[in-house]
Structures are given as C-alpha cells and as structure tokens.
Amino acid sequence: MSLSIIKTGIYCSVQDQGRWGYQRLGVPVSGCMDKHAASVANILCGNPHDVAVLEFVMHGASIQFEADHLVAFSGGGAAPFSGDRELLLHRAIFVPANTVIDLRYMDKGCRLYMAVAGGIDTPLVMGSRSTYEPAGAGSRVRPWEVLPVGNRTDVAERMIRQMAPQGVTVAKWGAVELLEEMDSDCARVLRGPEWSQFSESAKRKWLSGYFQVTQASDRMGCALSGEPLSLAVSKEMISTAVTAGTIQVVPDGSPLLLMADAQTTGGYPRIAQVIEADIALCAQKRPGDKIRFREVSEAVAHQLFVNRVEERKRIEKTIGVKFCI
C-alpha cells in the first residue's frame, strides 16, 4: 500500500519518536517536534505510538490515497478537508480509495501530524525513520512523491471494517483536548545548570516577561526575542551537553530554545530546561507567537510527564477495548 503527496506545503517530512542512543556520537535525536501529538495520532488509528508519521508545517499540502486507508491528524497549523468538508483533528478517519485531502489554514498551532494505519514505511537509518537532512538521514518529502505504508494491526483492520461502508468517515471518539493545549502561552521550566551565573535582573526578566518566536526558528531551535538577558560575570564556557528543551542564551542576550534537531553539545550558558510535558506546546508556536516561562519543581515536572504518558495509555486502552471483537 502507498499514498502520494501531491503538494507538500511549506515543509513535509517523515518523522517518528527519534533516533535514540547516538547522542554520544554527535547524532541528534531528531524525530517529531511535537512527539505527543504524533503519538496520539498513531494510537487513534490503531498503530503503536512510535511508528513513522508525516509532519507538515502549516497549511498548503494535499495527499492522495490510492487505496482505502485509516488515518488521524493531530497537532495544529492546518485543518484537513475532503472537498468542502472539514475533517476533525484528533479523530480516526476512514479514507476511501481515490480520496484527496487538502490541508487548509488554521489560526493556531504550527505542526500537523498525519498517522496512517500501518505507519509510513520508509527505510530505517540507525534504528529510526526520522528525517535529519544535515546528515543525509532521509529527506524532505517532494511533490508527487509516493510513500510506502506498512502492515496494519488487527485493531486497525477492525476499525476499517466498521467504518468502511460509509465513505469518508470521522470517528465519534478522539482526543480533542489537545486543541485546548495550544491556547496556552506558558511553558514550564526547571532552572538550567548556569542559572546562578545570570544577573538578578536577567532572572526577573526571564520569569516575568514575554518572549516572541522569531522568523529565525526551525527544527533545530526557536530563536526568541525580548528583553536581553545578561550574565552577572561574563565568562567562557566549555561546550557541554544540551538536548531538546534546553534554553541557551547567546552572546547578544537572546534566548534560544533548542528543539528536535538540536545539536548534542553547546557552548552557551543554559538558563533553563523546558519540562518534557511542555516541549509539545513549544513545538506548536509559530513565528510571531509569544511565550512566557514559569519555574516548577522537579517533582512537578516528573508528575506532569507521568500524566502525559498515562493520558496516551488511556486512549490506547479505550480503542483496544472498543475494537477487541
């Protein structure tokens, strides 16, 4: 089975949960910018949460389905349409053969994920199908590219049998609460390793002010503009470990929020670390959006991460029970 990408929009790539285990060799994790949205989309169409999906930046793409498929869209930045009919996000959707789905403008969010039952079945590179163009691991999807789809699970086959006779069909159940999360402008953080090196003025600005996502943002990181943040004493730093969610402050005092394709080490002071549960929120901010940061404890960060995992498990269990016979 396969599907064709007629138009890619601003940017379209194949991504999964990342290329783990190679950071010591300088290989970024990469993967989906909003890993939670991608996981939910996979679960909604009967996949394991970590199979490969399509990541679209904003609107403008069109997808053609040569065969019957079960898909789910999650995230933001675009709304899927079949003809003039808008299809709901965060729901399983049965798509008959020869259907074309267009991704049209949506006023919030930045990245939309399309999961298809069976997963996008491009070649594995170092255990992952994620695209990381600087190292030649995969490449962005091109117009009219045909992408292979893997074997569907039994749950997905049962879902398709139930929905198939009715044309394009949107399930009545889903995970609509994800839309509410994108309305938040507050990301929670832990203090970074170099927190104590910043001036008291910088610390106050960091925790009380708003920062704007600039046009210089990409999959490596979100460049933020706002009140400059200064160190108490200027000093050289030895390059040290960074990861998605690390917030460095570059020499002009601007914060740089590292994201999925971030390098594995960096030499700028780390003022904060976005907690794992809120990296998805940051991934959905588009240039021009504002964001503020609130400090939480490690215990709170851990509990919020556990809550996020349990939320996915609840959706998965509900679907498993619903389609077990």
Secondary structure, 3 states (H helix, E strand, C coil): CEEEEEEECCEEEEECCCCCCCHHHCCCCCCCCCHHHHHHHHHHCCCCCCCCEEEEECCCEEEEECCCEEEEEEECCEEEEECCEECCCCEEEEECCCEEEEEEECCCCCEEEEEECCCECCCCECCECCCEHHHCECCCCCCCEEEEECCCCHHHHHHHHHHHHHCCEEEEEECCHHHHHCCCCEEEEEECCCHHHECHHHHHHHHHCCEEECCCCCCCEEEEECCCCCECCCCCCCCEECCCCEEEECCCCCEEEECCCCCCEECCCEEEEECHHHHHHHHCCCCCCEEEEEECCHHHHHHHHHHHHHHHHHHHHHHHHHCCC
